[in-house]
Structure formats: structure tokens, C-alpha cells
Amino acid sequence: MGFEFEVIPAIDLKGGRCVQLQQGKRDAVLFSAENPVKIALHWLSLGVSRLHIIDLDAALQVGYDNFGIITEIVRQVKGRAKIQVGGGIRSYKAALRLLNLGVERIIFGTAMLRSPQLVRRIADEFSPRRVMIALDVRQGKVAIDGWREVTGIELRAAVKMASDIGAGSLLFTNIDVEGMMAGINIAIIKEILSYTTLPVVVSGGITTLEDIAQIEEAGASGVVIGSALYTGKLRLEEALRLRRRQDSNL
């Protein structure tokens, strides 16, 4: 496979808090806590190799600045786990600020379509491995702008675009099941994996250990888990044990 499968907890930031939203809807809050740094350190204490941070305010361009929180998480976690950050990264300055902070890879979504030259520049200057492209899909079509706009671009074409502009990895989110805690759609996951040899991390609807096992078996490089962890439907310790057990069987 060429990479170690990762189980990655999500830390979504909104108004300075750690939240989980249902299908990205601002008013459909499933979980909210006031200390994202403490939560990051909790996940770290359980043995994660990577944290996934999304700045929802930046993605939705609502004005609240979560950079101080991101800075503090990176400061306390750096050297012990890798960090990937996304949400509203639409300029070279924003990307550079995160990379210089020590973020291991940054996640571009909207920029792939609106500023492909930005993505290419970062890949060229810093290496493709530090560039992840988010392919957020609703009913088979790519969504951008904080999931508020659904484009007419289908998955296969989007994967090719991402590869062409220098992506080192992909983050695939199935919006149709995101935050619903009703399980995954393995067919569409297998579909995206059939289109690329890039590492693909899967997000959206992951609720059980069986979901994780299916995704790993399909050939993905990891999973991002949010709502199921924060609502107690899935324990991170169990997910990490599953990963280690499967690694030992290889």
C-alpha cells in the first residue's frame, strides 16, 4: 500500500469552540465545547498520529479568527503528532502562515477550482506531500464555498484536476452522510479510489469499527472521524486498537 492507515480525529473550529455540525449546516450543531486545545491534547494522549483541524469560520468567511487557537494547538502538539489544517485557505499568505507555523499539510477545497495556480505554487515550493485537496461531494458532484455551492463537476473529473495541479493526497467527504452517524456509502469510496493512486483519506458518516475496516480494506490511507467520536457512538481507543491489530496481521 505504501502508507500506514491513519485514524484521525476531527477538530472543527467555529467561534473559538470545537464543534460538530450535521452536513455542514451552521445551525445543526451536534456537539460544542469551549476548549479546542484541551480536546486536541486529549486525542493526542490516546496515541493519534495526526489531527485534522478545520476552520469553519474561515471556510464560511464569517469573520471570526481562529488562528490563535490553531497556533496554540500546533505549539503544544508539534513533534508528537502531525497536523493538517483546512478551511478558507484561499490565498498564498494564508497558506504560508500555516506552513510556517508547522502545519504538516494544508487542505485546499474551493481554491482547486477558483485559484488552481495557488495550489500549484504551494506544491512546487513546499512539495506535493504538504498539499491535500478536499473533494467534498453531494449527490456525486463537488461542492465548494463551505459546501454552500454544488458545482457540476463529477468525481472523476475532480480527481484529475487535483492530480494535475499537484495534490499529494486527497480528502474525500461524502456530504450526503456527513454528521448523520448512519454509516458510510462504500460504493462511492471505492469509486474515488479507482480513479487515483494518490493517498485518499475518507470522511463522512464513519460511525462503527466495521466502517473503518471496510474503508481500509478498500485501499484508503486513513479516515477522519468527527461526530461519532464527540457523541460517544465510537471510541477513539477502539478505533486505534483496530488499526494496530490489522497492522500486526499484515
Secondary structure, DSSP 8 states (H G I E B T S, - for coil): --S--EEEEEEEEETTEEEEESTT-TT-EEEEES-HHHHHHHHHHTT-SEEEEEEHHHHHT-----HHHHHHHHHHHTTTSEEEEESS--SHHHHHHHHHHT-SEEEESHHHHH-HHHHHHHHHHH-GGGEEEEEEEETTEEEETTTTEEEEEEHHHHHHHHHHTT-SEEEEEETTTTTT-S---HHHHHHHHHT-SS-EEEESS--SHHHHHHHHHHT-SEEEE-HHHHTTSS-HHHHHHHHHHHHHT-
